[in-house]
């Protein structure tokens, strides 16, 4: 995914009061900052300079153009001078793209020996941005505020997080996700209001019969299967019983045919992700294992058991993490290790963990699966890399959607897992096992998550702000009593804010 194809517009506010010479300097400074942001290695999108806006009409026109430009994903606003904020009401009222307010100034330091009133009139961001900030707050609009000098690496990193979140949000608008069958029977958290989700998030979820997929799988040619099976052998450590001439080689071919059929189906329908369930496999030879893993590796969203919300979230996280080291995957908290002073969570799923988080070359293996009632499925087996990570979940709380994020640190297994034939990751939840897991349960977090090695809670908070949904963080400083109070306050806020 080439995020440089996406644009963020750099819009500077001023007014006609200051005269042509001052406005010329404002434009020159703005162009310099926009160019520097565009060239900064931390910022993955294209930053486009826009002419200084000096009136209600110019502001409205710029916001209107941003709304209709397909590859514009947001606006960075900066008030170089004082820009009376009533001029911004019309434009902000119609703005449909994410907004970042950069509270900066062109010069880093005060020029102590030469500063005069001309300099002060030109460089008024300290109070010009406050005027703008009041209006955005008065209009109750979500935005991100980044404060500091525009050349400060910390400022660039915070803008980077917002641009990545904006890319993920942009990708959701008009996205389609396919649901093969319903969700796992009687399960609560994977349910949700798909109509409200489309209203709130911009993507649609529709169900397709498994028979529709089976027809596409059956249409895959043997030549296509030959090519993909060869790729499996070249890319992964292929188990002996799957190699050509071995007893279960035909199962590998069946898995390849399923992957190709799924890929054809998704491409033909312009889908950005999918979900399936082991309880609806009529006509399928085996449950898609390696197919789901590799499709996620290609950038598709996925979640098991009909969990469309997590499938969409995984897709958004993959877009946000484009170009960064590490990967993003569907995940599930599976079992615990309660060793004193070394509490761990083992995350995994029956089959479908994305190959993008593998530590080294994955093994391609086949093993029995006790549920689903189909032939043994082929899957990739691997350990995940150690390092900082997050787990994120979106749940439908009935009156609102909630995004929950737990910061974690993944660790390498201290022992081998020779009889566990699935991809897996071990992590320590912050701030500790008892607090982290209890807070997750108090917040109603799902057992399915999007797991990321390259995103942070800041990316996810920015994303939740763009979506206008609740955000709850379980991190290094979480106190369980304070966290529960925050959930109560949030409940009251969303009841009052209907």
C-alpha positions in Angstrom: 0.0 0.0 0.0 1.6 3.2 -1.2 0.5 5.8 1.3 2.3 8.6 -0.6 -0.6 8.5 -3.0 -2.7 10.0 -0.3 -2.7 13.7 0.5 -2.9 15.8 3.6 -3.5 19.5 3.0 -1.5 22.1 4.9 -3.9 25.1 5.4 -2.7 28.3 7.0 -5.1 30.8 8.5 -4.6 34.6 8.5 -6.7 37.7 7.5 -6.5 40.7 5.2 -5.8 43.1 8.1 -2.0 42.7 8.0 -1.4 43.8 4.4 0.3 42.2 1.4 3.8 42.2 2.6 2.9 40.3 5.8 0.7 37.8 3.9 3.5 37.2 1.4 5.8 36.2 4.4 3.0 34.1 5.8 2.8 32.2 2.5 6.5 31.7 2.2 6.7 30.4 5.7 3.8 28.0 5.1 5.3 26.7 2.0 8.6 26.0 3.8 6.8 24.1 6.6 4.6 22.1 4.2 7.7 21.2 2.1 9.6 20.1 5.2 6.7 17.9 6.4 6.3 16.4 3.0 10.0 15.5 2.9 10.1 14.2 6.5 10.9 10.5 6.6 8.5 10.1 9.5 5.5 11.2 7.5 4.3 8.5 5.0 1.7 10.6 3.0 2.1 13.6 0.7 1.7 16.9 2.4 0.3 19.5 0.0 0.6 23.3 0.6 -2.6 25.2 0.1 -2.8 29.0 -0.3 -3.4 31.0 2.9 -7.1 31.4 3.8 -8.1 34.9 4.8 -11.9 35.0 4.6 -14.9 32.9 5.3 -15.3 32.3 1.6 -11.8 31.0 1.1 -12.0 28.8 4.1 -15.4 27.3 3.0 -14.1 26.7 -0.5 -10.9 24.9 0.8 -12.9 22.6 3.1 -15.4 21.9 0.3 -12.6 21.0 -2.1 -11.0 18.7 0.6 -14.3 16.9 1.0 -14.5 16.1 -2.8 -10.9 15.4 -3.5 -10.7 11.5 -3.5 -7.1 11.2 -2.3 -7.3 14.0 0.3 -7.4 12.2 3.7 -7.3 15.2 6.1 -6.3 18.8 6.8 -3.5 20.2 8.9 -4.5 23.7 10.1 -2.1 26.3 11.4 -2.8 30.0 12.3 0.4 31.8 11.5 -1.2 35.1 12.5 -4.5 35.9 14.1 -7.4 34.4 12.0 -10.7 35.5 13.5 -12.4 32.2 14.2 -16.0 33.2 13.2 -14.6 33.0 9.6 -14.0 29.3 10.1 -17.6 28.3 11.1 -18.9 27.6 7.7 -15.9 25.6 6.5 -15.6 23.6 9.7 -19.3 22.9 9.7 -19.1 21.1 6.3 -15.6 19.5 6.8 -15.9 15.8 6.5 -12.1 14.9 6.6 -10.0 14.5 9.7 -8.5 17.6 11.2 -5.1 18.1 12.9 -4.4 21.4 14.5 -0.6 22.1 14.5 0.2 24.6 17.2 3.6 25.8 16.1 5.4 28.9 14.9 7.8 29.4 12.0 10.8 30.5 14.2 12.0 28.1 16.9 13.6 30.8 19.1 12.7 34.4 20.0 15.3 36.7 18.2 16.1 38.5 21.4 18.2 41.3 20.0 16.0 42.2 17.0 12.4 41.4 18.0 10.0 44.3 17.3 6.3 44.8 16.8 6.5 43.9 13.1 7.9 40.5 14.2 5.2 40.1 16.8 2.4 41.0 14.3 3.8 38.4 11.9 4.3 35.6 14.4 1.1 35.4 16.4 0.5 31.6 16.5 0.6 31.7 20.3 -2.7 33.4 20.4 -3.9 32.9 16.8 -4.1 29.1 17.4 -6.0 29.7 20.7 -8.7 31.6 18.8 -9.0 28.8 16.3 -8.9 26.2 19.1 -11.8 27.8 20.8 -14.0 27.6 17.7 -13.2 23.9 17.1 -14.0 23.2 20.8 -17.1 25.4 20.7 -18.4 23.3 17.7 -17.6 20.1 19.6 -15.5 18.8 16.7 -13.0 16.0 17.1 -9.4 16.8 16.1 -5.9 16.2 17.2 -3.8 19.0 18.6 0.0 18.8 18.2 2.1 21.4 19.9 5.8 22.2 19.3 8.2 23.4 16.7 7.6 21.9 13.3 11.1 20.6 13.1 11.0 18.8 16.4 11.2 15.0 15.8 8.5 14.4 18.5 6.1 16.7 16.6 6.8 14.8 13.4 6.1 11.5 15.1 2.8 12.7 16.4 1.8 14.0 13.0 3.0 10.6 11.6 0.6 8.8 13.9 -2.3 11.0 12.8 -1.6 10.6 9.1 -1.5 6.9 9.4 -4.8 6.9 11.3 -6.3 9.1 8.7 -5.1 6.7 6.0 -6.9 3.8 7.8 -10.0 5.9 8.2 -9.9 6.9 4.5 -9.6 3.2 3.6 -12.8 2.3 5.5 -14.9 4.8 3.5 -16.9 2.8 1.0 -15.1 -0.4 1.9 -16.8 -3.8 1.5 -16.4 -6.8 3.8 -17.7 -10.3 2.9 -19.3 -12.5 5.5 -19.5 -16.2 4.6 -22.3 -17.5 6.7 -23.4 -16.1 10.1 -21.3 -15.7 13.2 -20.6 -18.6 15.6 -23.9 -19.7 17.2 -24.9 -18.1 20.5 -21.7 -15.9 20.6 -22.5 -12.4 21.8 -19.5 -10.2 21.2 -19.1 -11.0 17.5 -22.6 -9.8 16.9 -23.3 -6.1 16.3 -25.4 -3.6 14.4 -24.2 -3.6 10.8 -26.4 -0.7 9.8 -25.1 1.5 12.6 -21.6 0.4 11.7 -22.0 1.6 8.1 -23.5 4.9 9.3 -20.6 5.3 11.8 -17.6 3.8 10.0 -18.4 4.1 6.3 -17.9 0.4 5.4 -20.6 -2.2 4.6 -20.8 -5.8 5.6 -22.9 -8.3 3.6 -23.4 -12.0 3.8 -22.6 -14.4 0.9 -23.6 -18.1 0.9 -20.8 -20.5 1.3 -22.0 -22.1 -1.9 -21.2 -19.0 -3.9 -17.6 -19.3 -2.7 -17.5 -23.0 -3.3 -18.5 -22.4 -7.0 -15.5 -20.0 -7.4 -13.2 -22.5 -5.6 -14.2 -25.2 -8.0 -13.5 -23.0 -11.0 -9.8 -22.6 -10.1 -7.6 -24.2 -12.8 -5.1 -27.0 -12.0 -2.4 -24.7 -13.5 -3.1 -22.0 -11.0 -2.9 -24.6 -8.2 0.4 -25.9 -9.5 1.9 -22.4 -9.4 0.7 -21.7 -5.9 1.8 -25.1 -4.5 5.3 -24.4 -6.0 5.2 -21.0 -4.2 4.4 -22.7 -0.9 7.4 -25.0 -1.3 9.7 -22.1 -2.0 8.5 -19.7 0.7 7.9 -22.0 3.6 9.4 -25.1 5.4 7.1 -27.6 3.8 6.3 -30.7 5.9 7.4 -34.0 4.4 3.8 -35.4 4.3 2.7 -32.4 2.1 5.4 -32.7 -0.5 4.7 -34.1 -4.0 4.2 -37.8 -3.9 3.5 -37.9 -0.2 0.3 -39.1 1.4 -1.3 -35.7 2.0 0.0 -33.7 -1.0 -3.6 -33.5 -2.3 -4.6 -31.7 0.9 -2.0 -29.1 0.1 -3.5 -28.7 -3.4 -7.0 -28.4 -1.8 -5.7 -25.6 0.4 -4.2 -23.8 -2.5 -7.4 -24.1 -4.5 -9.3 -22.6 -1.6 -6.9 -19.7 -1.3 -7.1 -19.0 -5.0 -10.9 -19.2 -4.9 -11.1 -16.8 -2.0 -8.7 -14.4 -3.6 -10.7 -14.5 -6.9 -14.0 -13.9 -5.0 -12.6 -11.0 -3.0 -10.9 -9.4 -6.0 -14.1 -9.7 -8.2 -16.2 -8.0 -5.5 -13.6 -5.4 -4.5 -13.7 -6.6 -0.9 -11.1 -5.4 1.6 -11.7 -8.3 4.1 -13.8 -11.2 5.0 -14.9 -13.5 7.8 -16.0 -17.1 7.8 -17.1 -19.7 10.4 -16.3 -23.3 11.0 -20.1 -23.9 11.6 -20.9 -23.1 7.9 -18.6 -25.1 5.6 -21.0 -26.9 3.4 -19.2 -27.9 0.2 -15.8 -26.9 1.5 -13.1 -29.6 1.7 -11.3 -28.0 4.6 -11.6 -24.9 6.8 -9.5 -22.1 5.2 -6.3 -22.0 7.2 -3.3 -21.0 5.2 -5.7 -19.2 2.9 -6.7 -16.8 5.6 -3.1 -16.4 6.8 -1.8 -15.5 3.4 -4.7 -13.3 2.5 -4.1 -11.3 5.6 -0.4 -11.2 4.6 -1.6 -9.6 1.3 -3.4 -6.8 3.2 -6.9 -8.2 3.6 -8.8 -8.0 6.9 -9.9 -11.2 8.5 -11.5 -12.6 11.6 -12.9 -15.9 12.4 -16.4 -17.1 13.4 -18.3 -14.3 11.6 -16.6 -11.5 13.5 -16.9 -8.7 10.9 -16.0 -5.9 13.3 -12.5 -7.4 13.9 -12.0 -8.2 10.2 -12.6 -4.5 9.4 -10.3 -3.4 12.2 -7.5 -5.7 11.1 -7.8 -4.2 7.6 -7.6 -0.7 9.0 -4.5 -1.6 11.1 -2.8 -3.1 8.1 -3.3 0.2 6.2 -2.1 2.3 9.1 1.0 0.1 9.5 1.9 0.1 5.8 5.7 0.4 5.3 6.6 -0.1 8.9 8.6 -3.0 10.2 6.4 -5.8 11.7 2.9 -6.9 11.0 -0.7 -6.9 12.0 -2.9 -9.9 12.5 -6.2 -11.3 13.7 -5.6 -12.6 17.3 -7.3 -14.3 20.2 -6.3 -14.6 23.8 -6.2 -18.3 24.1 -4.7 -19.6 27.4 -2.6 -18.3 30.3 0.7 -19.0 32.0 0.4 -18.1 35.7 3.9 -18.7 36.8 4.7 -16.4 39.7 6.5 -13.2 38.5 6.2 -14.4 34.9 2.5 -14.2 34.0 2.0 -14.6 30.2 -0.9 -14.8 27.7 -0.6 -17.2 24.8 -2.4 -15.7 21.8 -3.4 -17.9 18.9 -6.4 -19.2 17.0 -7.4 -22.5 15.5 -5.5 -21.7 12.3 -5.7 -18.1 11.2 -2.8 -16.0 12.4 -1.2 -13.7 9.8 2.2 -14.6 8.5 3.3 -10.9 8.7 4.0 -11.4 12.4 6.1 -14.5 12.0 9.6 -14.6 13.5 11.6 -16.2 10.7 10.4 -18.7 8.1 7.1 -20.4 8.8 6.4 -24.1 8.7 3.7 -25.3 6.3 2.0 -28.2 8.1 -1.2 -30.3 8.2 -2.9 -31.5 11.4 -6.3 -32.7 12.5 -8.9 -30.1 13.7 -11.5 -31.3 16.1 -14.2 -28.9 15.0 -15.8 -28.2 11.7 -16.2 -31.8 10.6 -14.0 -31.4 7.5 -10.7 -32.7 6.3 -7.5 -31.8 8.1 -6.6 -28.2 7.2 -3.2 -27.0 6.1 -1.8 -24.1 8.1 1.4 -22.0 8.7 3.0 -22.7 12.1 5.4 -20.2 13.7 6.3 -18.2 16.7 5.9 -14.4 16.6 8.7 -12.0 17.2 9.3 -10.4 20.6 8.9 -6.7 21.3 6.3 -4.0 22.1 2.8 -4.6 20.6 -0.9 -3.7 21.1 -4.1 -5.6 21.1 -7.2 -3.7 19.9 -10.9 -4.5 19.9 -14.0 -2.7 18.8 -17.2 -3.8 20.6 -20.8 -2.8 20.2 -22.0 -1.6 23.6 -25.6 -1.1 22.4 -25.7 2.7 22.5 -22.2 3.2 21.0 -19.1 1.5 19.7 -16.1 1.2 22.1 -12.5 0.8 21.0 -10.4 -0.9 23.7 -6.6 -1.1 23.5 -4.1 -3.0 25.7 -0.4 -2.2 25.4 1.6 -5.4 25.7 5.1 -6.7 25.3 5.7 -9.9 23.4 8.3 -12.4 24.5 10.0 -15.4 23.0 8.9 -18.8 24.3 11.4 -20.1 26.8 10.5 -23.6 25.7 9.5 -25.2 22.4 5.9 -26.1 21.7 6.3 -29.3 19.7 2.7 -30.5 20.0 1.0 -27.1 19.4 0.4 -27.0 15.6 -0.7 -23.4 15.3 0.9 -19.9 14.9 1.2 -18.2 18.3 2.6 -15.3 20.2 3.3 -14.9 24.0 2.9 -11.5 25.6 2.8 -9.8 29.0 -0.1 -7.3 29.2 0.5 -3.9 30.8 0.5 -2.8 33.5 0.4 -6.4 34.8 -1.5 -9.6 34.2 -4.1 -9.1 36.9 -4.8 -5.4 36.1 -4.6 -5.7 32.3 -7.0 -8.7 32.1 -9.4 -7.4 34.7 -9.6 -4.0 33.0 -10.2 -5.7 29.6 -13.1 -7.7 31.1 -14.6 -4.7 32.9 -14.6 -2.9 29.6 -16.3 -5.7 27.8 -13.4 -6.3 25.4 -13.8 -9.1 22.9 -11.8 -12.3 22.9 -10.9 -11.5 19.2 -8.5 -8.6 18.6 -6.3 -6.9 16.1 -2.7 -7.5 17.1 -0.1 -5.1 16.0 3.7 -5.0 16.2 4.1 -1.6 14.5 1.2 0.5 15.8 0.8 2.2 19.1 -2.1 3.3 21.3 -1.7 6.8 19.8 -2.5 5.6 16.3 -5.6 3.9 17.7 -6.7 6.8 19.7 -6.4 9.1 16.7 -8.4 6.6 14.7 -11.1 6.4 17.3 -11.4 10.2 17.4 -11.9 10.2 13.6 -14.6 7.6 14.0 -16.2 9.5 16.9 -16.3 6.5 19.1 -15.3 5.8 22.7 -11.6 5.0 23.4 -10.3 3.1 26.5 -6.6 2.4 27.0 -5.1 -0.2 29.3 -1.4 0.8 29.5 1.6 1.0 31.7 0.0 3.5 34.1 -3.5 2.0 34.3 -5.0 1.8 37.8 -8.0 -0.5 37.9 -10.1 1.8 40.2 -9.5 4.8 38.0 -10.1 2.8 34.9 -13.5 1.6 36.2 -14.4 5.2 37.0 -13.5 6.3 33.5 -15.8 3.6 32.1 -18.6 5.0 34.3 -17.9 8.6 33.3 -17.9 7.5 29.6 -21.3 5.8 30.1 -22.8 9.0 31.5 -21.2 11.1 28.7 -22.6 9.0 25.9 -26.0 8.9 27.5 -26.0 12.7 27.7 -24.4 13.2 24.2 -27.1 11.3 22.3 
